[in-house]
């Protein structure tokens, strides 16, 4: 397989459906070979952005570039992108080999070359020897692997994936996530992936564009997005967190020992796993009442009531230094001041 790759750029793209604004001045630059996920709730505009990039929809205004070429007016078949759909979209009457070969035949590739490229694509997705089977004889995970092979067999510089794992059960999704990561590392293709599943996005992506109401709220690495959210929406959407209000007059933040600077902070985000009973030197700490304890396998989550009555969640690993707390007890809880992230909107 070639190492062909191309950067992607959305430049002030808007899309309106009557009075509904699906994309609003959407700007995004994706580096060649990067794996970028468009993540957000339903109606955030992520699928609209992907459809405009693929050529299945037209922007109301703005332009889309693949490499140095503006592609906004080109039909899908002229854009040289691969596409993996949620529904697999395999031809049921064709064999696995013919499904994978289909895009090559549309490009009038020589028969001898088709055979070799299909064989390599099937080996790449670990389906060597499955070429004669029909899609109905395959499991859901195997059908999605065929869809992946079909998308990459033409060696596109850009691969688009639209909710491609959402139809699979949890174990298959996890297995396919590993396959997609391996394929991306092997091929180096630029990947634009759409999902509403934050765990999937955090696992797969080099960077994530978190969207809401047709705009990007934060475009960052998974680690930065999780550890340093720029807004209340980002903090609340990515993972689980305690959002502690600042301006309600109850003094919740001050009761935890936090001192905020002069900027207009609206709330503070504190992840449950950042709270701990095994205190470290320099921790801010407070007494809390344990109201409930829930078992989650490798972790135990406690619901705590702070001195001002604010409820916090704390997540501890079962392999930690202390046994799980008991409901009704009062315990000393602490955290590092740097783990409390100020939110400005």
Rosetta blueprint (number, residue, H / E / L):
1 X L
2 X L
3 X L
4 X L
5 X L
6 X L
7 X L
8 X E
9 X E
10 X E
11 X E
12 X E
13 X E
14 X E
15 X E
16 X E
17 X E
18 X L
19 X L
20 X E
21 X E
22 X E
23 X E
24 X E
25 X E
26 X E
27 X E
28 X E
29 X E
30 X E
31 X L
32 X L
33 X L
34 X L
35 X E
36 X E
37 X E
38 X E
39 X E
40 X E
41 X L
42 X L
43 X L
44 X L
45 X L
46 X H
47 X H
48 X H
49 X H
50 X H
51 X H
52 X H
53 X H
54 X H
55 X L
56 X L
57 X L
58 X L
59 X L
60 X L
61 X E
62 X E
63 X E
64 X E
65 X E
66 X E
67 X L
68 X L
69 X E
70 X E
71 X L
72 X L
73 X L
74 X L
75 X L
76 X H
77 X H
78 X H
79 X L
80 X L
81 X E
82 X E
83 X E
84 X E
85 X L
86 X L
87 X L
88 X L
89 X L
90 X L
91 X L
92 X L
93 X L
94 X L
95 X E
96 X H
97 X H
98 X H
99 X H
100 X H
101 X H
102 X H
103 X H
104 X H
105 X H
106 X H
107 X L
108 X L
109 X L
110 X L
111 X H
112 X H
113 X H
114 X H
115 X H
116 X H
117 X H
118 X H
119 X H
120 X H
121 X H
122 X H
123 X H
124 X H
125 X L
126 X L
127 X L
128 X L
129 X L
130 X L
131 X L
132 X L
133 X L
134 X E
135 X H
136 X H
137 X H
138 X L
139 X L
140 X H
141 X H
142 X H
143 X H
144 X H
145 X H
146 X H
147 X H
148 X H
149 X H
150 X H
151 X H
152 X H
153 X L
154 X L
155 X L
156 X L
157 X L
158 X E
159 X E
160 X E
161 X E
162 X E
163 X L
164 X L
165 X L
166 X L
167 X L
168 X L
169 X L
170 X H
171 X H
172 X H
173 X H
174 X H
175 X H
176 X H
177 X H
178 X H
179 X H
180 X H
181 X H
182 X H
183 X H
184 X H
185 X H
186 X H
187 X H
188 X L
189 X L
190 X E
191 X E
192 X E
193 X E
194 X E
195 X E
196 X L
197 X L
198 X H
199 X H
200 X H
201 X H
202 X H
203 X H
204 X H
205 X L
206 X L
207 X E
208 X E
209 X E
210 X E
211 X E
212 X E
213 X L
214 X L
215 X E
216 X E
217 X E
218 X E
219 X E
220 X E
221 X L
222 X H
223 X H
224 X H
225 X H
226 X H
227 X H
228 X L
229 X L
230 X L
231 X L
232 X H
233 X H
234 X H
235 X H
236 X H
237 X H
238 X L
239 X L
240 X L
241 X L
242 X E
243 X E
244 X E
245 X E
246 X L
247 X L
248 X L
249 X L
250 X L
251 X L
252 X H
253 X H
254 X H
255 X H
256 X L
257 X L
258 X L
259 X L
260 X L
261 X L
262 X L
263 X L
264 X L
265 X L
266 X L
267 X E
268 X E
269 X E
270 X E
271 X L
272 X H
273 X H
274 X H
275 X L
276 X E
277 X L
278 X L
279 X L
280 X L
281 X L
282 X L
283 X L
284 X E
285 X E
286 X E
287 X E
288 X E
289 X E
290 X E
291 X E
292 X E
293 X E
294 X E
295 X E
296 X E
297 X L
298 X L
299 X E
300 X E
301 X E
302 X E
303 X E
304 X E
305 X E
306 X L
307 X L
308 X L
309 X L
310 X L
311 X E
312 X E
313 X E
314 X E
315 X E
316 X E
317 X E
318 X L
319 X L
320 X L
321 X L
322 X L
323 X L
324 X L
325 X L
326 X L
327 X L
328 X L
329 X L
330 X E
331 X E
332 X E
333 X E
334 X E
335 X E
336 X L
337 X H
338 X H
339 X H
340 X L
341 X E
342 X E
343 X E
344 X L
345 X L
